[in-house]
């Protein structure tokens, strides 16, 4: 997830909060350094998001350290959610469900100015990859909306 956060967040002029498990500390630190090298701020906020109290703490700490949050990257999706391979049908179904969840979360949080995305890594060129979910026109797929 850290590498995705760098490619998505750091590459789009965004500061990034990296949630990670304790055992992922080294990877999170490397990702934080990559974001910093790209000229942006990254904060590490460790915690197991399966625990509701911890999840709330992580969000509060990330917002506090970054001065607020205006993008919420739900999770890493997959091209399998759009074009499933038969041997991966169970995996593809979970990623399709994640995309559905994301689309509905857009409707809930979008009016508050919070962008919600599911990042779907793919081997195709970025210009051919499915775009992120955002109820606004885009100049290119996966492009952030800039004010």
C-alpha positions as CSV (number, residue, x, y, z in Angstrom):
1,X,0.0,0.0,0.0
2,X,2.9,2.4,0.7
3,X,4.1,2.2,-2.9
4,X,0.6,2.9,-4.1
5,X,0.3,5.8,-1.8
6,X,3.5,7.3,-3.2
7,X,2.5,6.8,-6.8
8,X,-1.1,8.1,-6.2
9,X,-0.6,10.6,-3.5
10,X,2.9,11.8,-3.8
11,X,2.7,11.8,-7.6
12,X,-0.4,14.1,-7.5
13,X,1.0,16.8,-5.3
14,X,-0.7,15.4,-2.2
15,X,0.5,15.0,1.3
16,X,0.0,11.4,2.5
17,X,-0.9,9.6,5.7
18,X,0.4,6.1,5.7
19,X,-1.4,3.6,8.0
20,X,0.4,0.4,8.6
21,X,0.7,-2.5,11.0
22,X,3.6,-2.5,13.4
23,X,5.4,-5.3,11.4
24,X,5.2,-3.1,8.3
25,X,7.2,-0.2,9.9
26,X,10.2,-0.5,7.6
27,X,8.1,-0.5,4.5
28,X,6.1,2.5,5.7
29,X,9.2,4.4,6.5
30,X,10.6,3.7,3.1
31,X,7.3,5.0,1.5
32,X,7.5,8.0,3.8
33,X,11.0,8.8,2.5
34,X,9.8,8.4,-1.2
35,X,7.0,10.9,-0.6
36,X,9.4,13.3,1.1
37,X,11.8,13.0,-1.9
38,X,8.9,13.9,-4.2
39,X,8.6,17.2,-2.2
40,X,5.5,16.3,-0.2
41,X,4.8,15.5,3.4
42,X,4.1,11.9,4.6
43,X,3.2,10.9,8.1
44,X,3.1,7.4,9.5
45,X,0.2,6.5,11.6
46,X,0.4,2.9,12.7
47,X,-2.6,0.9,13.7
48,X,-4.8,-2.1,13.0
49,X,-7.8,-0.7,11.2
50,X,-9.9,-3.8,12.0
51,X,-10.4,-2.3,15.5
52,X,-12.9,0.6,15.3
53,X,-11.3,2.6,18.2
54,X,-7.9,2.3,16.5
55,X,-9.4,3.3,13.1
56,X,-10.8,6.4,14.6
57,X,-7.5,7.2,16.3
58,X,-5.6,6.8,13.0
59,X,-8.0,9.1,11.2
60,X,-7.8,11.7,14.0
61,X,-4.0,11.5,14.2
62,X,-3.6,11.7,10.4
63,X,-6.0,14.7,10.2
64,X,-4.2,16.4,13.1
65,X,-0.7,15.9,11.6
66,X,-1.7,17.0,8.1
67,X,-4.1,19.8,9.0
68,X,-7.1,17.9,7.7
69,X,-8.0,15.2,5.2
70,X,-9.6,15.8,1.8
71,X,-8.9,12.5,0.0
72,X,-9.7,9.1,1.3
73,X,-8.1,6.2,-0.5
74,X,-10.2,3.2,0.4
75,X,-8.0,0.4,-0.6
76,X,-6.2,-1.2,-3.5
77,X,-8.7,-2.6,-6.1
78,X,-7.6,-4.5,-9.1
79,X,-8.2,-4.7,-12.9
80,X,-9.7,-8.1,-12.0
81,X,-12.8,-6.2,-10.8
82,X,-13.4,-5.0,-14.3
83,X,-12.0,-7.9,-16.4
84,X,-11.9,-11.0,-14.2
85,X,-9.9,-14.1,-14.9
86,X,-11.6,-17.4,-14.3
87,X,-9.0,-18.7,-11.8
88,X,-9.3,-15.5,-9.8
89,X,-13.1,-15.1,-9.7
90,X,-13.3,-15.0,-5.9
91,X,-10.6,-12.4,-5.7
92,X,-12.3,-10.4,-8.6
93,X,-15.6,-10.5,-6.8
94,X,-14.1,-9.0,-3.6
95,X,-12.5,-6.2,-5.6
96,X,-15.8,-5.6,-7.5
97,X,-17.5,-5.3,-4.1
98,X,-14.8,-2.8,-3.0
99,X,-15.5,-0.7,-6.1
100,X,-19.2,-0.7,-5.4
101,X,-18.6,0.3,-1.8
102,X,-16.3,3.1,-3.1
103,X,-18.9,4.4,-5.6
104,X,-21.5,4.6,-2.8
105,X,-19.0,6.3,-0.4
106,X,-18.4,8.9,-3.1
107,X,-22.1,9.9,-3.0
108,X,-22.0,10.2,0.8
109,X,-18.7,12.1,1.2
110,X,-18.3,13.9,-2.1
111,X,-20.7,16.7,-1.2
112,X,-18.5,17.4,1.9
113,X,-15.5,17.9,-0.5
114,X,-13.9,14.5,0.4
115,X,-12.6,12.6,-2.6
116,X,-12.9,8.8,-2.4
117,X,-10.9,6.5,-4.6
118,X,-10.1,2.9,-5.1
119,X,-6.7,2.5,-6.8
120,X,-6.6,-0.3,-9.4
121,X,-3.1,-1.1,-10.4
122,X,-2.9,-2.4,-14.0
123,X,-0.2,-3.1,-16.6
124,X,-1.9,-0.9,-19.2
125,X,-0.7,2.6,-19.8
126,X,-2.4,5.1,-17.4
127,X,-4.4,6.7,-20.2
128,X,-6.2,3.4,-20.8
129,X,-6.8,2.5,-17.2
130,X,-10.3,2.8,-15.7
131,X,-10.7,6.2,-13.9
132,X,-11.2,6.7,-10.2
133,X,-14.6,7.3,-8.8
134,X,-15.4,11.0,-8.5
135,X,-18.5,12.9,-9.6
136,X,-16.7,15.5,-11.7
137,X,-15.2,15.7,-15.2
138,X,-11.6,14.6,-15.7
139,X,-8.9,15.8,-18.1
140,X,-7.4,12.3,-17.9
141,X,-8.3,9.0,-16.1
142,X,-7.4,9.0,-12.4
143,X,-6.7,12.7,-12.5
144,X,-7.4,14.6,-9.3
145,X,-9.8,17.4,-9.3
146,X,-7.9,20.6,-8.7
147,X,-9.5,23.9,-7.5
